[in-house]
């Protein structure tokens, strides 16, 4: 039970930190580097898609490894 709670808390903290960093990077890109919001949004979407694909691959690898060990 404690493992589940610690994973949930860790996930919430990681999501909060990621959203804060994303907002900070967007702010700096818009106001300091002069990029348009559309350019930032497009790049962010591409980056998020790559990150999601890597994360899904890592989760699938972990799941298949657990499945193989259970047999």
C-alpha positions as CSV (number, residue, x, y, z in Angstrom):
1,X,0.0,0.0,0.0
2,X,2.8,2.4,0.9
3,X,4.4,1.6,-2.5
4,X,1.3,2.7,-4.4
5,X,1.0,5.9,-2.4
6,X,4.6,6.8,-2.9
7,X,4.3,6.2,-6.6
8,X,1.3,8.4,-6.8
9,X,2.9,11.2,-4.9
10,X,6.0,10.9,-7.0
11,X,4.0,11.0,-10.2
12,X,2.1,14.1,-8.9
13,X,5.3,15.9,-8.0
14,X,6.9,15.0,-11.4
15,X,3.9,16.3,-13.3
16,X,3.9,19.5,-11.3
17,X,7.6,20.0,-11.9
18,X,7.2,19.2,-15.6
19,X,4.4,21.7,-16.1
20,X,6.3,24.4,-14.2
21,X,9.3,23.9,-16.4
22,X,7.2,23.9,-19.5
23,X,5.6,27.2,-18.5
24,X,9.0,28.7,-17.7
25,X,10.6,27.6,-21.0
26,X,7.6,29.0,-22.9
27,X,7.8,32.3,-21.1
28,X,11.5,32.6,-21.8
29,X,11.1,31.6,-25.5
30,X,8.3,34.1,-26.0
31,X,9.5,37.1,-24.1
32,X,13.3,36.8,-24.2
33,X,13.8,35.1,-27.6
34,X,10.8,36.7,-29.4
35,X,9.3,33.4,-30.7
36,X,5.6,33.5,-31.5
37,X,3.2,31.5,-29.4
38,X,2.4,29.3,-32.5
39,X,6.0,28.4,-33.0
40,X,6.4,27.5,-29.3
41,X,3.2,25.5,-29.4
42,X,4.2,23.5,-32.5
43,X,7.6,22.7,-31.0
44,X,6.1,21.8,-27.7
45,X,3.7,19.4,-29.3
46,X,6.5,17.7,-31.2
47,X,8.6,17.4,-28.1
48,X,5.7,16.1,-26.1
49,X,5.0,13.4,-28.7
50,X,8.6,12.3,-28.7
51,X,8.7,12.2,-24.9
52,X,5.4,10.2,-24.8
53,X,6.7,7.7,-27.3
54,X,9.9,7.1,-25.3
55,X,8.0,6.9,-22.0
56,X,5.5,4.4,-23.5
57,X,8.4,2.3,-24.8
58,X,10.0,2.2,-21.4
59,X,6.8,1.2,-19.7
60,X,6.1,-1.5,-22.3
61,X,9.6,-2.8,-21.9
62,X,9.1,-3.0,-18.1
63,X,5.8,-4.7,-18.5
64,X,7.1,-7.3,-21.0
65,X,10.0,-8.0,-18.6
66,X,7.7,-8.6,-15.7
67,X,5.5,-10.8,-18.0
68,X,8.6,-12.9,-19.0
69,X,9.8,-13.3,-15.5
70,X,6.4,-14.5,-14.3
71,X,6.4,-17.4,-16.8
